């Protein structure tokens, strides 16, 4: 037993379970790579002000959940609690928006950090795959991203997820709704912290999950009744595009999301098999975020999908991913001369693109064959002094149990043919 353990609220990814996470990341990113999104990677920490301005100073993320640190030089940094602000900052810094090809379409994958009360589906360190389309205001982009996320989940075999959809309006119509909502909220029986939130960002009160608060919000004014004509038309176009693509969604007029930067389209992917932490991902349009962090006007849209929560959703549905064995050929040498000869074969197989492993440590035949079985290899190579004297190795098909002698000089070509 090690003296140390993973910090509270975090987890380690170890084989064989880690293969599920890799498969989920691959499945989520595959539709993005096929749709013109390029990979971007940002630092694990950023200037605190990037998140204070972008995510919102009134959000729980900024006020309660960020891991912050002060460098030896006095700079205030924070471990990134989400990806969008970092990606937009990086795109602006690299002047990607000036390359003349908008939108700038980017995808990313990484770890994020929030100080929260740990529970199943909610961790202090978690993994996400995200996508951002920067610099263009177009309902087709909003629909594209939702469709690509839906495609990714379905490719994994998920079926019991739901897409919630709403519009948060824009700088023209949201202030009118904000004032009406504040007037309504000020008359409710709410705690002091929530009352402060009413004055800073009243829409976030709608996102409060406490039953006693939700009960009081039953008669709250509806944002849809305050949308301007432009926002109504935009939202209807997004809905029409999703319907035409055969993507089912549910209109959710209370869907706000927990970040201040969202405008117009907002959406969330939920899975009812996960209990209270039902959201597996979400996103929306954030047309004003670039200006908030000192950039030019760059209307944008994006999402982030939780890898760990997606794995939990797969488990809730009983979906078993088809993950190929990591090893195709396992070599078992019997004797020192065979060790050198088979290790040379394994090296050649790897150079030929065939996944091969080796019975290290000079184990006997019985123990080495147990390792070969555990590896999941389709074929095992066995050789001893007599085999080498005859210039052959024994090739065993682990599925059929058939074994045959193959000339040592031809074993790589033979395996290449058999493995296709």
N, C-alpha and C positions, 0 to 999 in steps of 0.2 A: 504493500500500500504506500503510495506516494505521500510525502509530507504535505504537499500542496494539492488543492482542488480548484476547479474552475470557479471564478467569482459567482456569487449569487446572481441568479437571473440570466446566466449565460449557458452555453452548451458547447460541447465538442462534437465535431463531425468525424466519425471513425468508420472504417470499412466494417461490414459491407453496407451499412445504412447510408454512408456518405454518397454512395452511387445513386441513391434516389435524388439527393439534392442536386447532383450534377446533371441528372437526366431532366429534372424540372427546369433548371437554368437553361439547358439546351433547348427544351421545348418552348419556353417562353420567348427566348431570343431568336429562334429560327424564323418565325414569320416576320420579325423586324428586319433581319438581315436580308430577307427576300423582298423587302419593300423600300429599300434605299436608306435604311438607318445605319449610320456608321458608329463604331464603338468608341466610347469616351471613358476615361478613368480619371477621377479627381482625388486629391488628398483625403485622408481619413479625418483631418481636422481643418478648420477654417477660422477666419476672424469671427469673433462672437457677433459683431455687428451685422454680418451677412445674414445670419439667421434672425436676429432681432428685427431687422428691417423687412426681410423677405417673408419669413414664416409668420411674424407678427408678435409684437411685444406683449399682447394680451393673451396669447395662446398658452395652454398648459405646457407645451413643448419648451417654450422660451422661459417661462416663469418658474417651472418646477422640474423639468425633465432633462435639460441639457447638462452634459458633463463638460465643465469648463476648467481651464487651467491657465496659469500665468507663466509665461516663459521667463527665463533668466534675464531677458532684455526688457521685460515688463509688458509684452504683448498679451492681450486677452484672446485666447483661442477656445474653440469648442469642438468636441468630437461631433461629427456630422449627425444630426438627428433625422435627416431626410436628404433626398438627392437633388431635387429640382433646383434649389438656390445655388448649389455648388456647380451643377452642370451649366446653368445659365451664366454664372460668373466666369467659368472657364471658356465658354463660347465667346463671351464678350472680350475677355482678355486676349484670346487668340484671333480676334477679329473675324471669326467664321461668318458672321452676318454680312461682312463686306466682300465676300468672295463672289457675289453676284448670282447666287443660286439659292433662293429662299423657297421653302423653309429649310433651315438647317435641321436635318433629321438625325438624332443621336440616340443611342441606347447604351445602357450601363448596367453593371452588376457589382454589388459590393455589400459590405457590412455597415450597419447604422446603429446608433446608440442612444437610448433614452432611459433615464432613471425612473422606472415605473415599478409598481408592485407586481412582482413576478407571479404568473399563473400560466396555465396551459394556453398556448397561443399568444402569450404576451411576454416578451423577454427584454432584457436590458441591452442585449446585443442580438441583432436579427439581420437577416439577409433579404435583399430585394433585387429584382430586376426591373429596370425602369426605362421609359422611352419619352423623349421630348421632341416636339416639332416646333422650331423657333422661327418667328419672323413673319408669319402669315396668318391672317384672319380668314378662315374658310371653314364652313360647317363640314365640308368633305373631310378635312383633316381630323376633326373631332370624331366623326363617324369611323374613319380609317383606324384610328387608335383603339376605339372600342371593339371594332370588328377583329383586329389583330389579337387583342387580349382574349376575346371569345374563342378565336381559332386556336390559340395556344392551349387554353384550358381543355377544349374538346379533343385536341390531339393527344392529350395526356389520358383521356378517358373520363374526365370529369363531366357529370351531367346534372348534378343537383345544386348548381350555383345559380344565383339570380343577379341580374344587372339592374341596379336602381339608377334612375336618371332624373335630373332636375336642371333648372336654370336659375342662376343667382343674379341675373340682370347685369347692368354695366354702370358706369359712372354717371349716366344720364338718369336712369330710373331707380337705381338702388338707394340713393339718398332719400328719396321720397318714402320708400318702403321702410328704410331705417328709422325715420322719424316716427312713422306710424307704429312700428314695432316697439320702439322705446316708450312711447306713450302707453301702450298696452302693458308692457313688462313692469313699468314703474308701479303699477297698482297691485302687483302680485306679492305673495308672501314668500320672499326669497332671502337667502343668507347674504351677508355683507359682501362676500367675494363675488357672488353672482350679480349683485347690484352694481358693483364696480364694472363688471363686464358689460352691463347694459349700456354704460356711457362710452366704453371704448369700442366694443364690437358686439352689438346686440344680436347679430345673426348667430353668434357662437352659443348663445343661450339655447337656441333651438336644438343644438347638438348635444345638450345635456342629457345623459342617459338615466338619471335618477327618476324613478317612477313618480315621486311626489311632484317633481318639477314638470315632467311630461303631462301629468294630469291637469296642471294649471295652464298648460300651453294649448289645450284642446281648441280654444276659441281664438287663438292668435291670428292676426291678419296673415293672409296667404300672399307670398311673394308673386305668385302667378297673376294675381289681380292688379299688380303694380308694374308689370313688365311693360316697357315701351314697345311700340310697334316693331322697331328694328330687332329687339331681343326676342319678341314673340316669333317673328319670321325666321330668325336664325335657329331658334330652338325647334320649330316645326320642321325645318329642313333637316336637322340632325335626326329627328325622329323618323322622318320619311326615308332617309337614307338607310337607317338601321332596319326598318321594316322591309325595304326593298331587298336588303341583303339577307333577309331571313333570320336576323338576330333579335331574339325576344328580349324585352326590357319591361321594367315597371316604372311608371311615373311616381316619384316620391317627393312631394312638395315640401317635406321637412328635411330633405337631405341637404346638409350644409358643408360637411367635411370640416376638419379641424384646423385648417390653415387659412390665414388671412388673405392670401394672394389670389384666391380663385375668383373668377368672373364668368358670367354666362354658363356654359355647359359644365356640369359637375356630375360625377357618376361614381358608383361603388359596386364592387363585386362582393357578394356575400354568400356564405355557405351555411345553411341552417344546421349542419351536422357538427358545428364547432362550438355550440353553446354561446356564452355571452360574447366571446371574441369572434364574432361571425364574419367580420370583414376580412377577405383574403387579398384585397387590393382596391385601388381606386385612383381617381385623378380628376382632371378637369382643365378648363381654359384659364390662363392667368395673363391677361392682356396687359396688366400694368406692372408686373414684377420687374421688368427690365429697368423702368424708370425708378422704381423703389430702391434699386441697388446701384443707381448712378449711370445706367446705360440709356440708349435711345429707345424710342417707342418700338417694341418688338412683340406684337401680339403672338401668343404661344399657347400650346396645349400639350398635356402629357399625362402619364400615369406611372404608378409603381405597384408591382405585385409582390406580395410576400412569399418568399421561397419556403420558409418553414411552415407558414400557414397553409400553403398549397399542398405540402406533404401531408399535413394533418387532414386536409380535406380528402386527399386520395385515400388515406387510411379509413376515414369515416365512411367512404363509399365502398370500401373493400376493393379498390382498384390496385391490381398488381402490375407494376411497370415491367415491360419486357426489357430487362437489362442484360446485355450479352456478358458472357464470362470474360474476365479480364485476361485470361490465359488460354491460348489455343493449343499450345504444345508444352509438355512438361518433360524434361530430360532427367533420367535416373541413371547415374553412372555407378558401376560396380568395380571399384579399384582405381588406383591413381592414374593409370594410363587412360582409362575410360573417362575420368574427370576432365582431363585436358582435351581429349577428342570431342566429347559431347559439349563442353563449354564452347569450343570453336564452332560447333554446329549451331548452338543457341545464338551465338553472336551473329552468325551468317543469317539465321532465320529472322532475327530482329532487324537487320539491315535490309532484308527483303520485305519488311512490313508485316511480319507475322509475330503476334504476341507470344513470347516464349519465356518459360521460367525454368529453374534449375534446382535440383535437390542439393542444397548446400549443407555443409557440415559433416559429410562422410557418413550419413545414416545408412543403415542396412536396407535391403530390398523391401521388407514389409513396411517399415516406417516411411520410406520414400514413396511407396505406392499409395499409402494413406494420404500423404501430402498431395500427390497427384490428383487423387479423387476430390480432395477439398478445394483444389485450385479451380475445378470446373473445366479443366483442359479436355479438348476433344480427343487429342492423341497424346500418347506417352512414348518416349524413346527410351529404350533400355539397352545398355551395352556392357559387356564384361570382357575379360581377357580373350576368351574363346571367340566371341563375336568379332573383336578387333583383329584377331589373327586371321579370320576369314574375310575381313574387309566389309563387314555388315553391321547393322544395328537392328534391334527388334522394334518394330513399329506396331503399337497396340491401339486399336480403335476403342476408346473408352465407352462408347455407346453400344456397340455390337459385341465387344469382347474379343473380336478377331485379332490375331497377331500374325505378322509376317516379317521375314527378314528382308531388309532393303539395303542395297549397296551404300556404304558410307558416303561415297562421292555423289550419290543421286538422291539422298534423303531430302535435301532442301527443295529440289525440283518436284519430288513426289508429294511433299506436304503442300507445296504451293498449288499443285493440281488438285489435291483432295480438298483443300480448304476453299478453293474457288477464287 
